[in-house]
């Protein structure tokens, strides 16, 4: 869940960007961005801790994009258009 949902704020497109960032992190790192065994621990980490380190060997552009998608402040996250048309995904699409 995006940080704003833990704070009982409205769900928006920004929450979807957060979720996409979590999924990309998990796919690329084979790990969770926030390691927790209890729900309250997960909430604490999402609201107050840094994400787990990414796996070595990932492109710096991809890591940067994932980090932007996982910004705690919803207005700091990229839009879906910024993600799709970023160099990270455009380079791959051209292959």
Backbone torsions as a table, in degrees:
resi	resn	phi	psi	omega
1	UNK	NA	139.1	177.7
2	UNK	-65.1	152.0	-178.5
3	UNK	-53.2	-38.5	-177.3
4	UNK	-65.4	-27.9	177.6
5	UNK	-72.3	-35.2	175.8
6	UNK	-63.8	-27.8	-178.1
7	UNK	-93.6	13.8	179.3
8	UNK	59.2	33.5	174.6
9	UNK	-93.8	162.7	-177.0
10	UNK	-63.4	149.5	174.8
11	UNK	-79.8	139.2	-179.4
12	UNK	-146.4	-175.8	176.5
13	UNK	-59.3	-28.7	179.8
14	UNK	-62.5	-32.3	177.3
15	UNK	-65.9	-36.4	177.7
16	UNK	-65.6	-37.4	178.0
17	UNK	-65.4	-41.8	175.6
18	UNK	-57.8	-49.0	-178.4
19	UNK	-60.8	-41.1	177.3
20	UNK	-62.8	-40.5	176.8
21	UNK	-61.3	-41.0	177.8
22	UNK	-63.0	-45.4	-179.6
23	UNK	-63.2	-45.4	178.4
24	UNK	-61.5	-42.3	177.5
25	UNK	-57.8	-49.3	-177.7
26	UNK	-63.0	-41.1	179.7
27	UNK	-66.4	-40.2	-176.7
28	UNK	-80.3	-31.9	-173.1
29	UNK	-107.7	-10.7	-176.7
30	UNK	54.8	40.0	-176.8
31	UNK	-158.1	168.0	177.3
32	UNK	-91.0	146.5	177.1
33	UNK	-69.7	-22.7	177.7
34	UNK	-134.0	108.1	-178.8
35	UNK	-81.7	124.7	178.3
36	UNK	-157.3	151.2	177.3
37	UNK	-109.9	-15.2	179.1
38	UNK	-124.4	151.4	-177.9
39	UNK	-61.6	-42.3	179.7
40	UNK	-66.6	-32.4	176.2
41	UNK	-68.1	-40.4	177.7
42	UNK	-63.0	-44.9	178.2
43	UNK	-58.1	-47.3	179.5
44	UNK	-58.1	-44.6	-178.4
45	UNK	-68.9	-42.4	179.7
46	UNK	-63.2	-40.5	-176.1
47	UNK	-81.0	-24.5	-169.4
48	UNK	-133.3	-10.5	-174.3
49	UNK	-114.1	161.9	174.8
50	UNK	-75.9	156.3	175.7
51	UNK	-70.0	159.5	177.1
52	UNK	-61.3	157.6	177.5
53	UNK	-67.1	143.9	177.4
54	UNK	-80.5	160.5	-179.7
55	UNK	-67.9	143.4	175.8
56	UNK	-65.3	149.7	177.5
57	UNK	98.1	-9.3	176.5
58	UNK	-79.0	148.1	178.1
59	UNK	-65.1	145.3	179.5
60	UNK	-64.6	-31.7	177.7
61	UNK	-65.0	-41.6	179.6
62	UNK	-66.7	-44.6	178.8
63	UNK	-60.7	-42.7	178.5
64	UNK	-61.4	-42.9	179.7
65	UNK	-64.3	-44.6	178.7
66	UNK	-60.5	-43.9	179.3
67	UNK	-61.6	-38.3	177.9
68	UNK	-66.2	-38.8	-179.6
69	UNK	-68.1	-24.9	-178.2
70	UNK	-102.5	25.6	174.1
71	UNK	-67.2	137.7	-179.6
72	UNK	-65.8	-38.1	179.8
73	UNK	-82.3	115.7	-174.1
74	UNK	-55.5	-37.1	-177.0
75	UNK	-71.6	-12.9	177.9
76	UNK	-88.5	-8.2	179.3
77	UNK	-79.8	149.5	178.7
78	UNK	-71.5	159.4	173.7
79	UNK	-80.5	167.2	178.6
80	UNK	-64.0	-34.4	178.5
81	UNK	-66.0	-40.8	177.7
82	UNK	-62.9	-35.2	179.0
83	UNK	-71.2	-52.2	-176.1
84	UNK	-60.2	-41.5	-175.6
85	UNK	-93.6	8.3	177.3
86	UNK	-72.0	158.2	178.6
87	UNK	-59.8	-29.2	-178.6
88	UNK	-55.9	-46.6	-175.6
89	UNK	-95.2	-24.1	178.1
90	UNK	-70.6	-36.4	177.3
91	UNK	-61.4	-43.3	-178.2
92	UNK	-68.6	-36.1	-177.9
93	UNK	-67.9	-25.9	-176.8
94	UNK	-81.5	-12.1	-177.8
95	UNK	-68.2	NA	NA
